[in-house]
Amino acid sequence: MDLPDPYRDPDLVTLYDTDNPAGRDHRYYRELADALGARTVVDLGCGTGLLTRALATGTPRVTGVDPSPTMLDFARRQPGSERVRWVLGDAATIPPTGDIDLVVCTGNAVQHIPTDGLPAALRHVADALRPGGVLAFESRNPARREWQEWTRPATEGERRTPFGRLREWLEVTVAEDGRVVLDAHNVIDDGEDRVYTSVLHFRTAAELTAHLLAAGFSRVQVDGDWDGGPVTDASRILVFRAVRG
Ligand SMILES: C[S@@+](CC[C@H](N)C(=O)[O-])C[C@H]1O[C@@H](n2cnc3c(N)ncnc32)[C@H](O)[C@@H]1O
């Protein structure tokens, strides 16, 4: 059974873009779209669509796909959203047109896809891309073991928000074989603790590369940062680019 959407709280979704502003990652994906001369882009796991809408300023056909109705509703209400086609769903909802220039999957969204669902998801992406089209995404590096930093003492904080005073913290309840179950706690105005659980899958560069090759991708490139640096155990993220063969 599918877990409930961890992004389903309409209050908390309004904070997402402030907490995750456009940064080096957005520049990386923008530069990639420009370098490819991409005219058709799909943003899989687009969330609030901050990057999706930015990509749509220079790209004629941009589609944002996300399984969270709350995230997508927020995205649809933002300025510039009319330039994007928004689709509620996951990779299976991307039509197999074979004419897309670039598919991006950002904000570590790929870690939400369970390992048993990843082969089919990557095949859907490959079927949507044109030959020579590119899939680009990033995923946290398991060697860095970032989940060990997601403890209450390390993450607890309090702030004022438009909907009241928010006390928040993270807690990992399971970390086993690359599967991390993460509870995000949110207490608003000392009311009930709203707990949203994410299951995140940490996969190595070798594991993700094998999945990409099996799905029909070639020329898989893995970097350890946004500037093309090498992957080391200290790399926070693994940045992937793969070409549809
Ligand atoms: C951390 S957010 C990233 C959002 C956005 N891409 C960004 O860069 O800010 C992860 C997103 O992945 C979406 N997601 C969850 N499961 C997914 C799946 N199976 N396929 C695609 N996206 C998924 C969530 O709904 C959420 O919007």
PDBQT file of the ligand as one rigid body, heavy atoms in Angstrom, charges set to zero:
ROOT
HETATM    1  C1  LIG A 301      11.762  17.246  -1.866  1.00  0.00    +0.000 C 
HETATM    2  S1  LIG A 301      10.435  17.466  -3.006  1.00  0.00    +0.000 S 
HETATM    3  C2  LIG A 301      11.285  18.148  -4.412  1.00  0.00    +0.000 C 
HETATM    4  C3  LIG A 301      10.411  19.097  -5.191  1.00  0.00    +0.000 C 
HETATM    5  C4  LIG A 301      11.103  19.863  -6.303  1.00  0.00    +0.000 C 
HETATM    6  N1  LIG A 301      11.553  18.981  -7.365  1.00  0.00    +0.000 N 
HETATM    7  C5  LIG A 301      12.269  20.668  -5.778  1.00  0.00    +0.000 C 
HETATM    8  O1  LIG A 301      13.362  20.570  -6.355  1.00  0.00    +0.000 OA
HETATM    9  O2  LIG A 301      12.091  21.428  -4.843  1.00  0.00    +0.000 OA
HETATM   10  C6  LIG A 301      10.114  15.803  -3.530  1.00  0.00    +0.000 C 
HETATM   11  C7  LIG A 301       8.927  15.710  -4.470  1.00  0.00    +0.000 C 
HETATM   12  O3  LIG A 301       8.875  14.400  -4.993  1.00  0.00    +0.000 OA
HETATM   13  C8  LIG A 301       7.524  14.055  -5.141  1.00  0.00    +0.000 C 
HETATM   14  N2  LIG A 301       7.386  12.585  -5.243  1.00  0.00    +0.000 N 
HETATM   15  C9  LIG A 301       7.080  11.696  -4.285  1.00  0.00    +0.000 A 
HETATM   16  N3  LIG A 301       7.012  10.450  -4.793  1.00  0.00    +0.000 NA
HETATM   17  C10 LIG A 301       7.273  10.566  -6.113  1.00  0.00    +0.000 A 
HETATM   18  C11 LIG A 301       7.314   9.633  -7.195  1.00  0.00    +0.000 A 
HETATM   19  N4  LIG A 301       7.110   8.330  -7.013  1.00  0.00    +0.000 N 
HETATM   20  N5  LIG A 301       7.585  10.100  -8.445  1.00  0.00    +0.000 NA
HETATM   21  C12 LIG A 301       7.809  11.410  -8.632  1.00  0.00    +0.000 A 
HETATM   22  N6  LIG A 301       7.785  12.348  -7.643  1.00  0.00    +0.000 NA
HETATM   23  C13 LIG A 301       7.514  11.927  -6.405  1.00  0.00    +0.000 A 
HETATM   24  C14 LIG A 301       6.857  14.649  -3.915  1.00  0.00    +0.000 C 
HETATM   25  O4  LIG A 301       5.454  14.763  -4.053  1.00  0.00    +0.000 OA
HETATM   26  C15 LIG A 301       7.579  15.977  -3.802  1.00  0.00    +0.000 C 
HETATM   27  O5  LIG A 301       6.891  17.002  -4.462  1.00  0.00    +0.000 OA
ENDROOT
TORSDOF 0
